Amino acid sequence: MGNFRCIFLMAAAAVFLWSTQALSAEYYVIETKSGIILITDHQPQGEAVVLKGPFENREAAEAALSEEEKKNLGTSGKGKGQGKGRGRGQGQGKNR
């Protein structure tokens, strides 16, 4: 019975730590290398740039966006993007 209590307490502690970590997420408005503007729940790594943040929740991050950023959210912004290509095999030419 003692082992069961120990396992139960360890599992409860793990759930508690996981839930508090999930509730304390920070949101950032970022622009990727290809110029796409996104709201993420983690600090970007690599070549993405933080435009604004951190914010306590997604709603606060959305409220901080300018009208131009709202218009470009999830699409290519002012960065040098890949354009609106047709993808592999969809264009005309050798890939077809």
Buried (B, 14 or more C-beta within 10 A) or exposed (E): EEEEEEEEEEEEEEEEEEEEEEEEBBBBBBBBEBBBBBBBBEEBEEEBEEBBBBBEEEEEBBEBBEEEBEEBBEEBBEBEBEEEEEEEEEEEEEEE
